[in-house]
Amino acid sequence: MTDLDTRNPADPARGLSRRSVMKGAAWSVPVIVASAAVPMAVASIGNLSASWTAQTTLLSVGVVGSASTVTAAVAITVPTTLTLANGSGPISGESASVTIVVQQASGVNVALGRVKGFGVRTFNGSTSGTRTINYTNNVGYPVTTFSSTVPVSLLSGASLNIPVEFGIAGDRTSLVNIGALTTFSVTTTITVGGRTLTAPALISVPVGAGIL
């Protein structure tokens, strides 16, 4: 019988037994694998960006919450595509919360009565989502807010293009003539995977469009 067979594993002077060494090695491997997986997921979301990547000019403009349209005498310019672009590393099974706010217009001050503004009519091909229209002191242009969610699963270097249709929102009680270029700032906030992304855009209504 060898010295290894007769050694008492409880004797500290003899050191660790082969069984103790193997048990310690077996438990250490899963800890290393689990800790390596966490930074990869965080890095993927960290490489995501958001921007408006397309716009168009329109004469026929839809109305928010309605199937009807209005016709502008002069073409207006609106953004049409919100893009989420991924960097290196895939993203899988995330859900992005999207909020799009169209601010009060600049260009013409309306001090009496209400005029129309813009809001999100369809998002990603659907009329669903949460919408609000708010007039400050019941005067001027409205501030409109739209909220929805969109699933996000992207390969490394891929992009998600979300079609967005803006339409006329609110009503008109004012007699003020909109006789100047009117610009609406669009503020877009996307929250996904613990990160918050922003993407600015503009809606431009030229003089004589006659739709506000």
C-alpha positions in Angstrom: 0.0 0.0 0.0 1.4 3.4 -1.0 1.8 6.6 1.1 -1.2 8.1 -0.9 -3.5 5.3 0.1 -2.7 5.4 3.9 -2.6 9.2 4.3 -5.1 10.6 6.7 -7.0 13.5 4.9 -7.8 15.1 8.2 -4.1 15.5 9.1 -3.1 19.1 8.4 0.5 18.2 8.3 -0.1 16.0 5.3 -1.8 18.7 3.1 -4.9 18.4 0.9 -6.0 15.0 -0.4 -6.6 14.4 -4.1 -10.4 14.4 -3.5 -10.3 17.8 -1.9 -8.3 19.3 -4.7 -10.7 17.9 -7.4 -13.8 19.1 -5.5 -12.4 22.6 -5.3 -11.6 22.6 -9.0 -15.1 21.4 -10.1 -16.8 24.2 -8.1 -14.6 27.0 -9.5 -15.4 26.5 -13.2 -19.1 27.6 -13.3 -18.3 30.8 -11.4 -15.8 31.9 -14.0 -18.3 31.1 -16.9 -21.2 33.0 -15.3 -19.2 36.1 -14.6 -17.9 36.4 -18.2 -21.5 36.4 -19.6 -22.7 39.6 -17.9 -20.5 42.2 -19.5 -21.3 40.9 -23.0 -25.1 41.7 -22.6 -24.4 45.2 -21.2 -21.9 46.0 -24.0 -24.5 45.2 -26.7 -27.1 47.6 -25.4 -24.4 50.2 -24.9 -23.7 50.2 -28.6 -27.3 51.0 -29.6 -28.1 54.4 -31.1 -31.3 56.2 -32.2 -31.9 58.8 -35.0 -34.5 60.0 -37.5 -33.1 58.8 -40.8 -35.8 59.8 -43.4 -38.2 62.6 -44.1 -40.7 63.5 -46.8 -42.9 66.4 -48.1 -46.6 66.1 -48.1 -49.7 67.8 -49.5 -52.2 65.3 -48.1 -51.9 65.0 -44.3 -53.8 62.6 -42.1 -55.7 63.6 -39.0 -54.7 61.9 -35.6 -57.5 59.6 -34.4 -59.4 59.8 -37.7 -59.4 58.3 -41.2 -59.8 61.7 -42.7 -57.1 63.8 -44.4 -56.5 67.5 -45.0 -54.9 69.0 -48.1 -52.1 71.6 -47.7 -51.8 74.4 -50.3 -48.0 74.1 -49.9 -46.2 70.9 -49.1 -45.1 70.4 -45.5 -42.0 68.4 -44.4 -42.2 65.7 -41.8 -39.9 62.9 -40.5 -40.9 59.4 -41.5 -38.4 56.8 -40.1 -37.0 56.3 -36.6 -34.0 54.1 -36.7 -32.4 52.0 -33.9 -28.9 51.1 -35.1 -26.8 48.4 -33.3 -23.0 48.4 -33.0 -21.0 45.3 -32.2 -22.6 42.5 -30.3 -26.2 41.1 -30.8 -29.3 42.3 -28.9 -32.0 39.7 -28.2 -35.4 39.9 -26.6 -35.4 43.5 -25.5 -38.4 45.8 -25.4 -38.0 49.5 -26.1 -40.3 52.1 -24.6 -40.7 55.0 -27.1 -42.1 58.4 -26.3 -42.5 61.1 -29.1 -43.4 64.6 -28.1 -44.3 67.3 -30.6 -43.7 70.7 -28.9 -45.6 74.0 -29.5 -44.6 75.6 -32.7 -42.2 78.5 -33.2 -42.7 81.2 -35.9 -46.1 82.7 -35.1 -47.3 83.6 -31.6 -51.0 82.8 -31.0 -52.3 84.8 -28.0 -56.0 84.2 -28.4 -57.7 80.9 -29.1 -56.4 77.5 -30.2 -54.7 76.4 -33.4 -53.8 72.9 -34.6 -50.5 71.1 -34.2 -49.1 67.7 -35.0 -49.0 64.3 -33.3 -48.2 60.7 -34.1 -51.0 59.2 -36.2 -49.4 55.7 -36.8 -46.3 54.1 -35.3 -44.7 51.0 -36.8 -47.8 50.6 -39.1 -50.3 50.7 -36.2 -52.7 53.2 -34.8 -52.3 51.7 -31.3 -50.4 53.6 -28.5 -51.2 56.2 -25.9 -51.8 59.8 -27.0 -52.4 63.1 -25.2 -53.1 66.6 -26.5 -52.5 69.5 -24.2 -53.1 73.2 -24.7 -51.4 75.6 -22.2 -54.2 77.8 -20.8 -56.3 76.7 -23.7 -54.4 78.9 -26.0 -52.0 78.6 -28.9 -50.5 75.4 -30.3 -50.9 72.0 -28.5 -48.1 69.8 -27.1 -48.8 66.2 -28.1 -47.4 63.1 -26.6 -47.3 59.6 -28.0 -46.1 56.4 -26.1 -45.7 52.9 -27.3 -43.3 49.9 -27.1 -41.4 48.0 -29.8 -39.5 44.7 -29.5 -35.8 44.9 -30.2 -33.7 42.0 -31.4 -30.8 42.9 -33.6 -27.7 41.2 -34.9 -24.3 43.0 -34.7 -24.3 46.0 -37.0 -28.0 45.7 -37.9 -30.7 48.4 -37.8 -34.4 48.5 -37.0 -36.3 51.0 -39.1 -39.6 52.1 -37.5 -42.1 53.9 -39.8 -43.8 56.9 -38.1 -46.7 58.9 -39.6 -47.4 62.4 -38.2 -50.8 63.9 -38.6 -52.8 67.0 -37.7 -53.8 67.1 -34.0 -56.0 69.4 -31.9 -58.6 71.9 -33.1 -58.9 75.5 -34.1 -60.8 78.3 -32.4 -58.4 81.2 -33.2 -58.9 83.7 -35.9 -55.1 84.3 -36.1 -53.7 83.9 -39.6 -50.6 81.8 -39.7 -48.5 84.0 -42.0 -45.0 82.7 -41.4 -42.9 79.6 -41.5 -43.9 77.4 -38.6 -41.6 74.8 -37.1 -42.5 72.1 -34.6 -39.7 70.4 -32.6 -40.0 66.7 -32.2 -38.4 65.2 -29.1 -38.1 61.4 -29.1 -37.0 59.3 -26.1 -36.2 55.6 -26.3 -35.6 53.6 -23.1 -34.2 50.1 -23.6 -32.1 47.8 -21.4 -31.6 50.4 -18.8 -30.4 53.0 -21.3 -32.1 56.2 -22.5 -31.6 57.4 -26.1 -32.8 60.6 -27.7 -33.4 61.6 -31.3 -34.5 65.1 -32.3 -36.4 66.0 -35.5 -38.4 68.9 -37.0 -41.8 69.3 -38.7 -41.8 72.3 -41.1 -45.0 74.1 -42.3 -44.3 76.8 -44.8 -46.3 80.0 -45.3 -49.6 79.5 -47.0 -50.0 75.8 -46.2 -53.4 76.6 -44.6 -53.7 73.4 -42.4 -53.1 74.8 -38.9 
